[in-house]
Amino acid sequence: MAYGGRGFGGGGGFRGPRQMFDVTCSECGKPSQVPFKPTEGRPVYCRDCYSAKKPQFGGA
């Protein structure tokens, strides 16, 4: 099975390192970096606070 050199998702392959933006976490105030340009007026969270806030999936 050939994928045409585009990667498994057809997303175009490796694009190099992402630009990171310095932010201050809206929850704990810790400096962090995110791979997107923050939008003014919207909260931005560090990795730890984001992990604590995101919904937990799975169940018995």
C-alpha positions as CSV (number, residue, x, y, z in Angstrom):
1,M,0.0,0.0,0.0
2,A,1.6,3.3,-1.1
3,Y,1.0,6.6,0.7
4,G,2.6,8.9,-1.9
5,G,5.1,10.3,0.6
6,R,2.5,12.5,2.2
7,G,2.3,10.8,5.6
8,F,-0.4,8.5,6.9
9,G,-3.0,11.2,7.2
10,G,-2.3,12.9,3.9
11,G,-1.4,16.0,5.9
12,G,1.8,16.8,3.9
13,G,4.5,15.4,6.0
14,F,7.1,17.1,8.2
15,R,6.9,20.9,8.3
16,G,9.8,21.7,10.7
17,P,9.6,23.1,14.2
18,R,6.5,25.0,15.2
19,Q,6.7,28.6,16.2
20,M,6.0,28.9,20.0
21,F,4.6,31.9,21.8
22,D,5.4,32.9,25.3
23,V,2.3,33.2,27.6
24,T,1.3,33.4,31.2
25,C,-1.1,30.8,32.4
26,S,-4.5,32.2,33.1
27,E,-5.1,29.7,35.9
28,C,-1.8,29.5,37.9
29,G,0.2,32.5,36.5
30,K,3.2,30.3,35.5
31,P,5.1,31.3,32.4
32,S,4.6,28.8,29.5
33,Q,4.7,28.4,25.7
34,V,2.0,27.5,23.3
35,P,2.1,26.5,19.6
36,F,-0.5,29.1,18.6
37,K,-0.8,32.9,18.8
38,P,-3.1,33.6,21.8
39,T,-6.2,35.6,21.1
40,E,-6.7,38.7,23.3
41,G,-9.4,38.2,25.9
42,R,-9.3,34.4,25.9
43,P,-7.7,32.4,28.6
44,V,-4.5,30.4,27.9
45,Y,-3.4,27.6,30.2
46,C,0.0,25.9,30.8
47,R,0.2,22.2,30.1
48,D,-0.6,21.2,33.7
49,C,-3.7,23.4,34.1
50,Y,-4.9,22.5,30.6
51,S,-4.6,18.8,31.5
52,A,-6.5,19.3,34.7
53,K,-9.3,21.2,32.9
54,K,-9.9,19.0,29.8
55,P,-12.7,16.5,30.0
56,Q,-11.7,13.0,31.0
57,F,-13.0,10.3,28.6
58,G,-13.5,6.7,29.3
59,G,-15.5,4.8,31.7
60,A,-16.4,1.4,32.9
